[in-house]
């Protein structure tokens, strides 16, 4: 009797593929988020400092 081959595994659906894709890139996304928060905070502080200096003149 010849050996029977197992049927091929089904391909993961689009949601499963997206979740796997996002999990692989989670660290990079968090680093970009942190960088954006830092840039935004620095810009806000520079703006507040500028307004404060103008109000003192």
N, C-alpha and C positions, 0 to 999 in steps of 0.2 A: 504494500500500500504506500503510495507516494506521500511525502509530508505535505500537510496543508499549510499554506501561508496565512498569517493573520491579516485581516483587512487593515488598510492604512488608517492611522489615527485621524480623526476629523480635525480640520484646521480650526484654530480658535476664532471666535467671532470678533467683530470690530471693537466691541467694548473691551474684551479681554486683551486684545492687541494694544489698545490705547492705554490701558492700565499698566501693562508691562512696559510700554514705551515711557510713560510718565515716571514710573518707579526707577527706571534706569537714569533718568535725567533730574531726579528730585534734588540732589545735592547742588547741581549747577543752577537750577532754578532758585533755590534758596540763597545761594551766593549772589545771584543777580538781584534778588529782592533786597537782601541786606545792603548791597552797594547802592541801590536806589534810595533806600531809607536814609543811608548816611549822606548821600548827595543832597537829598531834600532837606534834611536837618541842617546841614551846613549852609545851604542857601537861605533857609529861613533865619538862621542865626545872623548871617551876614546882613540880611535885610533889616532885621530888628536893630542890629548895631548901627547900621547906616541911618535909620530913622532916629535913633537915640542921639547920635552925634549931631544930626541936623537940628534936632530940637534944642540942643545945648548951645548952638551957635547964635 
